[in-house]
Amino acid sequence: MGPPDDLIVFVRSVLPDPPARVLEVGAGGGELATRLASIGYDVVAIDPKPGPAHVLPVPLHELDEPADAFDAAVAVLSLHHVEPLPESLANLARMLRPGGRLAIDEFDVTAFDARAARWLIAQWAAAGRDGHHEEPDAMVEAHRAHLHPVSRIARELAAHFAVGLPVRSAYLYRWDLDPSLRTTEERLIADGRLPATGARLVAHTM
């Protein structure tokens, strides 16, 4: 499954026009990089875990590109995993040209609570997925113990970037669920019955 259409719209709204040179941080299987390349962007995709040939197996803090090498960067569900975070973001800022934009799509673990975990586990069960028997409170605690919250990501970015306010949104439907659940999740968020666990930010080098 490729990247969601709304994610492509968000990323395109941040990036300069092709053929800008773009760095994708935490590219995973490289689906977004492939999509951006098909539009005409010159994409360098990295991920610390080995993957497809067009994704370089290198962590962000070790990427050795010249200063001002990229016009823009994209980080989709990756910065909450990045270690070491301060050194990685400093290297990212170094590689972006002055005024270069960074599009960030994130899961905010601070917003992830027992209500969200309970709903997520129930949807997995309804879809017939086995192996998800963790208690909601334990699931929340485990994720909060090892993921960076959006507040910390924004704070570390602010040392090198001008950072916009996060725009909150639904995210749980993207967690190995049917995308059609997006509408249900958004309704529950609007009713105050679920937290908005997604967040999108835009930053630019100063």
C-alpha positions in Angstrom: 0.0 0.0 0.0 1.4 3.4 -1.0 1.3 6.6 1.1 -2.1 8.1 1.8 -3.3 10.7 -0.6 -3.7 13.3 2.1 0.0 12.7 3.1 1.1 13.4 -0.5 -1.0 16.6 -0.6 0.6 17.7 2.7 4.2 16.9 1.6 3.7 18.6 -1.8 2.3 21.7 -0.1 5.6 22.0 1.8 8.1 21.0 -0.9 9.4 23.4 -3.6 8.5 22.4 -7.1 10.4 19.5 -8.8 13.2 18.9 -9.6 14.2 20.1 -6.1 16.6 17.8 -4.3 14.8 16.2 -1.3 16.0 14.1 1.6 13.6 11.6 3.1 14.4 10.7 6.7 13.3 7.2 7.8 12.1 6.1 4.4 11.3 2.5 5.4 10.3 0.6 2.3 10.8 3.6 0.1 7.2 4.0 -1.1 7.1 7.8 -0.5 10.5 8.3 -2.1 9.4 6.4 -5.2 6.2 8.5 -5.4 8.2 11.7 -5.1 10.7 10.6 -7.7 7.9 9.8 -10.1 6.7 13.4 -9.8 10.2 14.6 -10.7 12.0 15.2 -7.4 15.6 14.3 -7.0 15.2 12.1 -3.8 17.8 10.8 -1.4 16.1 8.3 0.9 17.7 7.0 4.1 16.8 4.6 6.9 18.9 3.0 9.6 17.5 -0.4 8.8 18.5 -2.1 5.5 15.7 -2.0 2.9 15.3 -1.7 -0.8 18.2 -0.6 -3.0 17.0 3.0 -3.4 17.0 3.6 0.4 20.5 4.2 1.8 21.0 2.2 5.1 22.4 5.0 7.1 21.2 6.9 10.2 20.6 10.6 9.9 23.4 11.7 12.2 25.9 9.7 10.1 24.8 10.9 6.6 27.7 12.7 5.1 26.4 15.1 2.5 27.8 18.6 1.9 26.3 21.6 3.6 23.3 23.0 1.7 23.0 19.8 -0.3 19.2 19.6 -0.1 16.4 22.0 -1.0 13.9 20.3 1.4 13.4 17.3 3.6 10.6 15.0 4.6 10.2 13.0 7.8 7.2 10.7 8.0 6.7 8.8 11.2 10.4 8.7 11.7 11.7 11.5 14.1 10.0 9.8 17.1 12.5 7.0 16.6 15.6 9.0 15.7 18.7 8.6 17.9 20.6 10.6 18.9 18.0 13.2 18.3 19.9 16.5 18.9 22.9 15.5 16.8 20.7 14.1 14.0 18.6 17.3 13.7 21.8 19.4 13.7 23.1 17.4 10.8 19.8 17.7 9.0 19.9 21.5 9.4 23.5 21.6 8.1 22.5 19.7 4.9 19.5 21.9 4.1 20.0 25.1 2.3 19.0 28.4 4.1 15.3 28.6 4.1 14.9 24.9 3.2 11.7 23.4 4.4 11.1 20.3 6.5 7.7 18.5 6.3 7.0 16.4 9.4 4.2 13.8 9.8 4.2 12.3 13.3 2.5 10.1 15.8 2.4 12.0 19.1 2.9 9.5 21.8 2.0 12.1 24.5 -1.6 12.1 23.1 -1.7 8.3 23.0 -3.7 7.3 26.0 -5.7 4.2 27.3 -8.8 5.3 25.3 -6.8 5.3 22.1 -5.1 2.0 22.9 -8.4 0.4 23.8 -10.0 1.5 20.6 -7.0 0.4 18.5 -6.9 -3.0 20.1 -10.6 -3.4 19.5 -10.3 -2.6 15.8 -7.4 -5.0 15.4 -9.6 -7.7 17.1 -12.6 -6.8 14.8 -10.3 -7.2 11.8 -9.4 -10.7 13.0 -5.8 -9.9 13.7 -4.3 -12.1 16.4 -1.3 -11.4 18.7 -2.5 -8.1 20.1 -3.5 -9.0 23.7 -1.6 -6.3 25.5 -3.5 -4.3 28.2 -4.2 -0.7 27.1 -2.3 0.9 30.0 0.7 -1.3 29.4 0.7 -0.5 25.7 0.6 3.2 26.4 3.4 2.9 29.0 5.6 0.9 26.6 5.3 3.4 23.7 5.8 6.4 25.9 9.0 4.8 27.3 10.8 4.6 23.9 9.3 7.2 21.5 10.1 10.9 21.4 6.9 13.1 21.9 6.2 15.8 19.4 6.9 18.4 22.1 10.5 17.2 22.4 11.0 16.9 18.6 9.8 20.5 18.2 12.0 21.7 21.1 15.1 20.1 19.6 14.2 21.4 16.1 14.0 24.9 17.4 17.7 25.0 18.0 18.2 25.1 14.2 14.8 25.7 12.6 11.8 28.0 12.8 9.1 25.6 13.7 5.4 26.0 13.1 2.7 24.9 15.4 1.6 21.2 15.1 -1.7 20.6 13.3 -3.4 17.7 15.1 -5.2 14.9 13.3 -6.4 11.3 13.4 -3.6 8.7 13.1 -4.8 5.4 14.6 -6.5 4.3 11.4 -3.1 4.3 9.8 -1.8 1.7 12.3 -2.3 -1.5 10.3 -6.1 -0.8 10.0 -8.5 -0.2 7.1 -8.2 3.4 5.9 -12.0 3.6 5.9 -11.8 3.9 9.7 -10.5 7.4 9.3 -14.0 8.9 9.3 -14.9 7.0 12.4 -11.8 8.1 14.2 -12.3 11.7 13.2 -15.9 11.6 14.5 -14.7 10.2 17.8 -12.1 12.9 18.1 -14.6 15.6 17.4 -16.9 14.1 20.1 -14.0 14.1 22.6 -14.0 10.3 22.9 -10.6 9.8 21.3 -7.5 12.0 21.3 -5.9 13.3 18.1 -2.7 11.3 18.0 -1.4 12.5 14.7 0.5 15.8 14.2 1.9 17.6 11.2 4.5 20.3 11.4 6.4 22.5 9.0 9.9 23.9 9.8 12.5 25.8 7.9 16.1 26.5 8.4 17.0 29.9 9.7 
